[in-house]
Amino acid sequence: MTAQVTKREKEILTLMCAGKTAQEIALILGCSVHTVRTHIEALKTNFAVYKDTALVAAALRQGVID
């Protein structure tokens, strides 16, 4: 089963995969760090993982990001 993600969540996952921090992602996307962290926490729940690295790995494994 592939997790469903929004366009913004996919952007955040792609940037996380590129090694960007939450602060860097916020600057790139023009939003607050709090907003980025909220999206990341929602994604972790959606993918049933606890760590950022596990989140990126799960997204890659499921084909959500390239």
C-alpha positions in Angstrom: 0.0 0.0 0.0 1.4 3.4 -1.0 0.9 6.3 1.3 -1.0 9.3 -0.1 0.8 12.6 0.2 0.0 16.1 -0.8 2.0 18.2 -3.3 3.6 20.1 -0.5 4.4 17.0 1.5 6.1 15.6 -1.7 8.1 18.8 -2.0 9.3 18.4 1.6 10.1 14.7 1.2 12.1 15.5 -2.0 14.1 18.2 -0.1 14.7 15.9 2.8 16.0 13.3 0.4 18.4 15.9 -0.8 19.7 16.3 2.7 18.1 19.6 3.5 17.2 20.5 7.1 13.8 21.7 8.3 15.2 25.3 8.4 16.6 25.1 4.9 13.3 23.6 3.6 11.4 26.5 5.2 13.6 29.0 3.5 13.3 27.3 0.1 9.5 26.9 0.3 8.9 30.3 1.9 7.1 29.0 5.0 7.9 28.7 8.7 10.1 26.0 10.3 7.1 25.1 12.4 5.0 24.4 9.3 7.7 22.2 7.8 8.0 20.2 11.1 4.2 19.9 11.3 4.2 18.4 7.7 7.1 16.1 8.7 5.3 14.8 11.8 2.1 14.2 9.7 4.2 12.3 7.2 5.8 10.2 9.9 2.3 9.2 11.1 1.2 8.5 7.5 4.2 6.2 6.9 4.1 4.8 10.4 7.8 5.6 11.2 9.5 7.5 14.0 12.7 9.0 12.5 13.3 11.3 9.6 15.7 8.9 7.9 13.1 6.1 8.1 10.6 8.5 6.6 12.8 9.2 3.6 13.6 5.5 3.2 9.9 4.5 3.3 9.0 7.2 0.8 11.7 6.0 -1.6 10.8 2.4 -1.1 7.1 3.1 -1.9 7.9 5.2 -4.9 6.4 8.4 -3.5 9.7 10.2 -4.4 12.4 9.4 -6.8 
